[in-house]
Structures are given as structure tokens and as C-alpha cells.
Amino acid sequence: MRNLISFLLLGVLLACAPIAQHQASYSDGAGSSGVTGKIFLQKDGQPLSGAYVNIYPSHAPNLLGPSSYISSPTAADGNYSIEVPPGSYYIVARKRASGLATGAISPGDYFSEDARMLVEIKAGKLALIDLPMVYMNAPMFFKQGGGVLATEQGIRGVLTDAQDKPQAGAFAIAYSNSDIKRLPDFASSLSNEKGEFTLYLPKGGEYYLAARLHAWDMPRNGEPYGKYDGKVITPIQVPNKGFVEGIKMTLLPFTGEYKEGMNKRPF
């Protein structure tokens, strides 16, 4: 069960940006198709060794579990190359401090900043994809066990952006009390292309709802973030063995400051 939850939360962390087809450039693959490029640190552009590139099919946008294809670890120059059949794929990169190729990531690891890059692989061509990596210096913004396992009650709704368009790849978060300046107690499934989400809860009761685009640390300035009923902290009453339907939240750019001496922001 713990391993399953770790994979679920890893999927939320690495799949929390809107879906968009990446416009790759291509080189001649000499009859082969695939992906090639360089893994480097976003902060200074230096190549990163020991990283793995994972390829997931386009029908698996949550990036859960083992990938369909995985590269060899990058060498000192940060270069990688993978042969992949033609098709549409998600491409992500990860480097774990443990040196392992698979498993959940945690503080001290690296992951690709553009974590939902959807790329079209063409026959006889190599897609040229460079992946900038960022350091994970804070734990995921979830409590252990606050994942998306199905239950008999919860909340369903839609997440939209500032233009009232569906916000894909985001998620709702729930709290058991009105203190929402902390780790949430529960998190929903990722919103689909229509912005729809399902938030499963362990039992009926009163819950306070918000929504986010990222799953690590506290909200960052400019990150899309929303609360149920806007700025008013309004609870939602959830029945036992039933779902509250039709909840809508709009994600707007977050603004806030770090509290002095604390590694989090008020929100």
C-alpha cells in the first residue's frame, strides 16, 4: 500500500502542468526513430550525469509507475538517446540521490522542470529534446496516505484558469479544518482536459477546499492557486457514501511572502 501511494504522489508531482504538444526539432535517425538530447541543471546550464530519461505513452498522462522506455544513465556530458517507435509520448527526466533508476523521488533528487512534455516521435527521425533539471529541496506537499485511492464519498468538480478555461493537470486539496496554511489532508486526481477532478475522502464531514498546480513546498508567487468560494474560507459538507457534485474553483496567480524563520508562505 505504501509503495502504491508513493507512486500516486510521484505521479501528481511530475504531472502537474497543463498538457501541451512540444514543438520539437528533428534530425535524421538513419532509419531509426527516437529521442536524443542533453540533461542539464536549470540554474547554471551544467550537464548532469547519472540522470535517467523516462518515456510514457500519451494515454498515460499521470506518469504513474514504470515508464515504457528508459534511457541509460547520462554520462558526464549529460547526453542521452533512446530508440522509441513512432507515436506520441510524455518525456521526463529524474536523478535520484540513491542512484536507482526507478522509485519515488524525494528531497535531494532532481527532476525535469518541464514535467509534462508531450512529444511526437516520427518515423526515421530523432526528436531533439534537452531537459533542464531542478533540485527537489522540499518534501511533496502531501501527508503520507493523502493520495487518490477510491472511496465511497468525496467531491467532484471543475478547475478553471483566469480566463475561465478548463485547467488540466491541476488538483484539488482538502483540509479537515479551516487552517489551510499547512499541508493538506487529502488530494484529488489530476484534472483532465475538461478541468474535471475527483477528490476521494475517507468519510463524510466538513471539509475546506483549495486547488493547486504544483505538489511541492508551499505555493510559489505566480503559481495558479484557488480556494473554494474565492477569498472566503467556506466549508463543504460531504455526506457518507455520496459525492458533492458541481464544485468549481478558479486558479489565479498566487501572491504571498515567506514567514520569517519558516520555510513556507502564508496563503
URHU-V594201 format. One record per residue. N is the residue number from 0. PHI is phi in whole degrees, -180 to 180 (999 if undefined). PSI is psi in radians with two decimals (999 if undefined). NEAR is the number of other ideal C-beta (glycine too) atoms within 12 Angstrom. Layout:
# URHU-V594201
n=N phi=PHI psi=PSI near=NEAR
n=N phi=PHI psi=PSI near=NEAR
This chain:
# URHU-V594201
n=0 phi=999 psi=-0.76 near=11
n=1 phi=-63 psi=-0.71 near=13
n=2 phi=-65 psi=-0.67 near=16
n=3 phi=-62 psi=-0.79 near=18
n=4 phi=-63 psi=-0.69 near=24
n=5 phi=-61 psi=-0.75 near=25
n=6 phi=-66 psi=-0.68 near=27
n=7 phi=-62 psi=-0.79 near=35
n=8 phi=-70 psi=-0.61 near=39
n=9 phi=-61 psi=-0.71 near=38
n=10 phi=-63 psi=-0.71 near=38
n=11 phi=-63 psi=-0.76 near=44
n=12 phi=-61 psi=-0.77 near=43
n=13 phi=-92 psi=0.03 near=43
n=14 phi=-130 psi=0.74 near=40
n=15 phi=-113 psi=0.61 near=43
n=16 phi=-126 psi=2.66 near=34
n=17 phi=-58 psi=2.56 near=30
n=18 phi=-73 psi=2.28 near=30
n=19 phi=-153 psi=2.39 near=17
n=20 phi=-74 psi=2.14 near=18
n=21 phi=-79 psi=2.28 near=30
n=22 phi=-85 psi=1.56 near=13
n=23 phi=-82 psi=2.75 near=26
n=24 phi=-97 psi=2.81 near=18
n=25 phi=-133 psi=2.65 near=24
n=26 phi=-126 psi=2.88 near=20
n=27 phi=-67 psi=2.24 near=17
n=28 phi=-95 psi=0.16 near=24
n=29 phi=51 psi=0.76 near=12
n=30 phi=94 psi=-0.22 near=11
n=31 phi=-106 psi=2.72 near=22
n=32 phi=-119 psi=2.64 near=29
n=33 phi=167 psi=-2.74 near=36
n=34 phi=-134 psi=2.47 near=45
n=35 phi=-145 psi=2.74 near=34
n=36 phi=166 psi=-2.77 near=34
n=37 phi=-131 psi=2.50 near=30
n=38 phi=-103 psi=2.22 near=43
n=39 phi=-145 psi=2.83 near=30
n=40 phi=-78 psi=2.25 near=26
n=41 phi=-63 psi=-0.62 near=20
n=42 phi=-68 psi=-0.55 near=14
n=43 phi=-139 psi=0.02 near=12
n=44 phi=78 psi=0.10 near=14
n=45 phi=-75 psi=2.46 near=17
n=46 phi=-64 psi=2.62 near=24
n=47 phi=-118 psi=2.09 near=36
n=48 phi=-89 psi=2.81 near=23
n=49 phi=75 psi=0.25 near=27
n=50 phi=-96 psi=2.67 near=41
n=51 phi=-118 psi=2.45 near=37
n=52 phi=-103 psi=2.24 near=44
n=53 phi=-110 psi=2.39 near=42
n=54 phi=-117 psi=2.12 near=37
n=55 phi=-116 psi=2.51 near=32
n=56 phi=-68 psi=2.73 near=26
n=57 phi=-66 psi=-0.32 near=25
n=58 phi=-84 psi=0.06 near=13
n=59 phi=-124 psi=1.10 near=24
n=60 phi=-70 psi=-0.21 near=32
n=61 phi=-82 psi=-0.14 near=34
n=62 phi=57 psi=0.67 near=41
n=63 phi=-89 psi=2.55 near=30
n=64 phi=71 psi=-2.96 near=21
n=65 phi=-63 psi=2.55 near=19
n=66 phi=-83 psi=2.88 near=29
n=67 phi=-71 psi=-0.60 near=25
n=68 phi=-139 psi=2.56 near=28
n=69 phi=-143 psi=2.46 near=26
n=70 phi=-80 psi=2.95 near=34
n=71 phi=-72 psi=2.77 near=18
n=72 phi=-63 psi=2.46 near=23
n=73 phi=-66 psi=2.56 near=33
n=74 phi=-87 psi=-2.89 near=17
n=75 phi=-62 psi=-0.48 near=15
n=76 phi=-83 psi=-0.10 near=16
n=77 phi=77 psi=0.06 near=30
n=78 phi=-79 psi=2.63 near=26
n=79 phi=-144 psi=2.84 near=41
n=80 phi=-159 psi=2.36 near=28
n=81 phi=-137 psi=2.32 near=32
n=82 phi=-83 psi=2.24 near=25
n=83 phi=-139 psi=2.38 near=37
n=84 phi=-62 psi=2.71 near=21
n=85 phi=-56 psi=2.52 near=22
n=86 phi=154 psi=-3.03 near=23
n=87 phi=-108 psi=2.25 near=26
n=88 phi=-141 psi=2.68 near=37
n=89 phi=-91 psi=2.43 near=43
n=90 phi=-125 psi=2.14 near=45
n=91 phi=-135 psi=2.80 near=47
n=92 phi=-131 psi=2.56 near=46
n=93 phi=-145 psi=2.52 near=42
n=94 phi=-134 psi=2.05 near=38
n=95 phi=-97 psi=2.45 near=26
n=96 phi=-60 psi=-0.47 near=19
n=97 phi=-71 psi=-0.33 near=16
n=98 phi=86 psi=-0.08 near=16
n=99 phi=-73 psi=2.67 near=18
n=100 phi=-86 psi=-0.35 near=23
n=101 phi=-134 psi=2.94 near=19
n=102 phi=113 psi=2.94 near=21
n=103 phi=-64 psi=2.63 near=32
n=104 phi=-99 psi=2.75 near=42
n=105 phi=-149 psi=3.00 near=26
n=106 phi=-52 psi=2.36 near=19
n=107 phi=103 psi=-0.23 near=16
n=108 phi=-95 psi=2.99 near=33
n=109 phi=-120 psi=2.63 near=36
n=110 phi=-147 psi=2.76 near=44
n=111 phi=-72 psi=2.34 near=41
n=112 phi=-64 psi=-0.75 near=27
n=113 phi=-90 psi=1.48 near=27
n=114 phi=-89 psi=0.06 near=42
n=115 phi=-131 psi=0.89 near=36
n=116 phi=-83 psi=1.94 near=39
n=117 phi=-98 psi=2.11 near=35
n=118 phi=-126 psi=2.45 near=41
n=119 phi=-92 psi=2.11 near=25
n=120 phi=-94 psi=2.20 near=36
n=121 phi=-106 psi=2.59 near=25
n=122 phi=-61 psi=2.28 near=18
n=123 phi=72 psi=0.19 near=18
n=124 phi=-126 psi=2.65 near=26
n=125 phi=-108 psi=2.10 near=29
n=126 phi=-75 psi=2.29 near=41
n=127 phi=-96 psi=1.84 near=26
n=128 phi=-128 psi=1.96 near=39
n=129 phi=-95 psi=2.41 near=32
n=130 phi=-122 psi=1.95 near=43
n=131 phi=-74 psi=2.46 near=29
n=132 phi=-115 psi=2.50 near=38
n=133 phi=-121 psi=2.66 near=31
n=134 phi=-85 psi=2.34 near=25
n=135 phi=-91 psi=1.80 near=30
n=136 phi=-106 psi=0.10 near=18
n=137 phi=-142 psi=2.64 near=24
n=138 phi=-68 psi=2.85 near=24
n=139 phi=-61 psi=2.62 near=37
n=140 phi=-80 psi=0.82 near=34
n=141 phi=-141 psi=2.62 near=35
n=142 phi=-80 psi=2.60 near=20
n=143 phi=-59 psi=2.23 near=20
n=144 phi=94 psi=0.00 near=20
n=145 phi=-95 psi=0.63 near=31
n=146 phi=-86 psi=-2.60 near=40
n=147 phi=-118 psi=0.63 near=35
n=148 phi=-70 psi=2.41 near=24
n=149 phi=-69 psi=2.42 near=17
n=150 phi=-134 psi=-3.08 near=22
n=151 phi=-92 psi=-0.03 near=16
n=152 phi=-143 psi=2.79 near=27
n=153 phi=164 psi=-2.69 near=36
n=154 phi=-135 psi=2.36 near=43
n=155 phi=-122 psi=2.54 near=30
n=156 phi=-174 psi=-2.80 near=34
n=157 phi=-133 psi=2.43 near=31
n=158 phi=-109 psi=2.33 near=47
n=159 phi=-126 psi=2.87 near=27
n=160 phi=-95 psi=-2.99 near=26
n=161 phi=-65 psi=-0.38 near=16
n=162 phi=-95 psi=0.22 near=12
n=163 phi=65 psi=0.45 near=15
n=164 phi=-96 psi=2.62 near=19
n=165 phi=-55 psi=2.37 near=25
n=166 phi=-103 psi=1.79 near=38
n=167 phi=-83 psi=2.67 near=32
n=168 phi=75 psi=0.23 near=42
n=169 phi=-106 psi=-3.11 near=43
n=170 phi=-153 psi=2.66 near=51
n=171 phi=-90 psi=2.63 near=47
n=172 phi=-130 psi=2.55 near=47
n=173 phi=-126 psi=2.57 near=45
n=174 phi=-125 psi=2.56 near=30
n=175 phi=-84 psi=-0.11 near=26
n=176 phi=-146 psi=-3.13 near=16
n=177 phi=-79 psi=-0.04 near=20
n=178 phi=-82 psi=1.63 near=15
n=179 phi=-100 psi=0.23 near=32
n=180 phi=-94 psi=0.84 near=21
n=181 phi=-158 psi=-3.13 near=23
n=182 phi=-62 psi=2.37 near=29
n=183 phi=-71 psi=2.77 near=38
n=184 phi=-85 psi=-0.53 near=32
n=185 phi=-146 psi=2.67 near=41
n=186 phi=-132 psi=2.59 near=44
n=187 phi=-86 psi=3.09 near=47
n=188 phi=-66 psi=2.80 near=35
n=189 phi=-65 psi=2.47 near=43
n=190 phi=-68 psi=2.49 near=44
n=191 phi=-86 psi=-2.94 near=24
n=192 phi=-65 psi=-0.30 near=21
n=193 phi=-94 psi=0.05 near=18
n=194 phi=81 psi=0.12 near=36
n=195 phi=-80 psi=2.46 near=29
n=196 phi=-136 psi=2.77 near=43
n=197 phi=-128 psi=2.18 near=30
n=198 phi=-112 psi=1.87 near=44
n=199 phi=-85 psi=2.42 near=30
n=200 phi=-127 psi=2.61 near=41
n=201 phi=-72 psi=-0.40 near=23
n=202 phi=-162 psi=2.87 near=20
n=203 phi=-69 psi=2.88 near=21
n=204 phi=148 psi=-2.92 near=24
n=205 phi=-96 psi=2.23 near=22
n=206 phi=-133 psi=2.63 near=36
n=207 phi=-112 psi=2.35 near=34
n=208 phi=-119 psi=2.46 near=43
n=209 phi=-142 psi=3.13 near=48
n=210 phi=-147 psi=2.56 near=46
n=211 phi=-141 psi=2.90 near=44
n=212 phi=-108 psi=-0.39 near=39
n=213 phi=-119 psi=2.79 near=39
n=214 phi=-124 psi=0.35 near=41
n=215 phi=-131 psi=2.60 near=34
n=216 phi=58 psi=-2.97 near=29
n=217 phi=-87 psi=2.91 near=32
n=218 phi=-55 psi=2.44 near=34
n=219 phi=-99 psi=2.64 near=24
n=220 phi=-55 psi=2.27 near=17
n=221 phi=90 psi=-0.24 near=16
n=222 phi=-68 psi=2.37 near=28
n=223 phi=-60 psi=2.20 near=35
n=224 phi=-151 psi=2.51 near=36
n=225 phi=-148 psi=2.80 near=38
n=226 phi=-128 psi=2.57 near=34
n=227 phi=-62 psi=2.30 near=32
n=228 phi=68 psi=0.45 near=17
n=229 phi=70 psi=-2.18 near=17
n=230 phi=-81 psi=-0.23 near=15
n=231 phi=-86 psi=2.30 near=12
n=232 phi=-87 psi=1.70 near=21
n=233 phi=-114 psi=2.22 near=19
n=234 phi=-77 psi=2.76 near=22
n=235 phi=-117 psi=2.27 near=34
n=236 phi=-91 psi=2.04 near=18
n=237 phi=-105 psi=2.24 near=31
n=238 phi=-78 psi=2.82 near=19
n=239 phi=-73 psi=2.39 near=15
n=240 phi=54 psi=0.92 near=13
n=241 phi=-169 psi=2.85 near=18
n=242 phi=-122 psi=2.41 near=25
n=243 phi=-82 psi=2.17 near=28
n=244 phi=-109 psi=2.77 near=19
n=245 phi=77 psi=0.33 near=14
n=246 phi=-75 psi=2.31 near=35
n=247 phi=-123 psi=2.33 near=30
n=248 phi=-132 psi=2.42 near=42
n=249 phi=-103 psi=2.23 near=29
n=250 phi=-93 psi=2.10 near=41
n=251 phi=-120 psi=2.79 near=27
n=252 phi=-57 psi=2.19 near=18
n=253 phi=-76 psi=2.46 near=26
n=254 phi=-128 psi=2.39 near=16
n=255 phi=-179 psi=3.03 near=20
n=256 phi=-130 psi=2.66 near=15
n=257 phi=-67 psi=2.43 near=16
n=258 phi=-75 psi=2.46 near=13
n=259 phi=-60 psi=2.22 near=9
n=260 phi=78 psi=0.13 near=6
n=261 phi=-129 psi=2.43 near=14
n=262 phi=-89 psi=0.92 near=14
n=263 phi=-158 psi=2.89 near=23
n=264 phi=-112 psi=2.57 near=24
n=265 phi=-74 psi=2.56 near=17
n=266 phi=-159 psi=999 near=32
